[in-house]
Amino acid sequence: METTTLAVKVSQKFARKYRAFCDDHALQVGKFTEQALSGLMEDFHFGRKAQRVLSATSGQSTVHEKAFRKRAHGP
């Protein structure tokens, strides 16, 4: 597999915490980052698709974050 470098700017505090987290859990920083970001992208994609389905079936514009938010006090 061919790899490339993806650079993002984060605070020094976050970078230290992130590296420490990976070290503490025996995770390879690059591999963990790629898997975590891939999961977030898939969740976002699913949410956007679900938003379109909910809007189409309800006849109203629906924001997927609101539709899937856990209700604090029951239904």
Sequence and secondary structure as in RCSB ss.txt:
>XXXX:A:sequence
METTTLAVKVSQKFARKYRAFCDDHALQVGKFTEQALSGLMEDFHFGRKAQRVLSATSGQSTVHEKAFRKRAHGP
>XXXX:A:secstr
           HHHHHHHHHHHHHTT  HHHHHHHHHHHHHHHHHHHHHHHHHHHHHHSS   HHHHHS  TT  
